Amino acid sequence: MPKIKSLSGASKRFKRTGSGRFKRGQSHTSHILTKKSTKRKRHLRSGELVAQADTPAVRRMLPYSV
């Protein structure tokens, strides 16, 4: 049985946690930052977990993240 390729875009965006969930970065942090408040930008720096509904799709994209 051949190996399954991981989706390279997903492997750059998601990391598996110890409990089996996936970490992701926040959006809206790359440009047009002058109109965003300092508080908003500071809260966007922290990571977030992928929603439970989206976890099966991410797991399919990253078959060897188990």
C-alpha positions as CSV (number, residue, x, y, z in Angstrom):
1,M,0.0,0.0,0.0
2,P,1.6,3.4,-1.0
3,K,1.9,6.2,1.4
4,I,-0.7,9.0,1.3
5,K,0.6,12.5,0.7
6,S,-0.3,15.2,3.2
7,L,-1.8,18.4,1.8
8,S,1.2,20.7,2.0
9,G,-0.9,23.8,2.6
10,A,-2.5,22.1,5.6
11,S,0.8,20.9,7.0
12,K,2.0,24.6,7.1
13,R,-1.2,25.8,8.8
14,F,-2.1,23.2,11.4
15,K,-0.2,21.4,14.2
16,R,-1.5,18.5,16.2
17,T,-1.8,18.9,20.0
18,G,-1.1,16.2,22.5
19,S,-4.8,15.6,23.1
20,G,-5.4,15.1,19.3
21,R,-6.9,18.4,18.4
22,F,-5.4,20.9,15.9
23,K,-3.9,24.3,16.5
24,R,-4.2,27.1,14.0
25,G,-3.2,30.7,13.6
26,Q,-5.6,33.6,13.6
27,S,-6.5,35.3,10.3
28,H,-6.5,39.1,9.6
29,T,-2.9,39.6,10.9
30,S,-0.9,40.1,7.7
31,H,-1.7,43.5,6.3
32,I,-4.0,46.6,6.8
33,L,-3.0,46.7,10.4
34,T,-3.1,50.5,10.9
35,K,-6.9,50.6,11.2
36,K,-7.0,47.7,13.7
37,S,-6.8,48.6,17.4
38,T,-3.8,47.4,19.5
39,K,-6.1,45.3,21.6
40,R,-7.5,43.5,18.5
41,K,-4.0,42.9,17.1
42,R,-2.8,41.6,20.4
43,H,-5.6,39.1,20.7
44,L,-5.0,37.9,17.2
45,R,-1.4,36.9,18.1
46,S,-2.6,34.0,20.1
47,G,-3.4,30.7,18.5
48,E,-6.7,29.0,18.4
49,L,-8.0,25.4,18.2
50,V,-9.8,24.2,15.1
51,A,-13.5,23.8,15.6
52,Q,-14.8,20.3,16.3
53,A,-16.9,20.4,13.1
54,D,-13.7,21.1,11.0
55,T,-11.5,18.6,12.7
56,P,-12.4,15.6,10.5
57,A,-11.5,17.6,7.4
58,V,-8.1,18.6,8.8
59,R,-7.5,15.0,9.8
60,R,-8.1,13.8,6.2
61,M,-5.7,16.4,5.0
62,L,-3.0,15.3,7.4
63,P,-3.2,11.5,7.5
64,Y,0.1,11.0,9.4
65,S,-0.5,13.5,12.2
66,V,-1.7,10.8,14.5
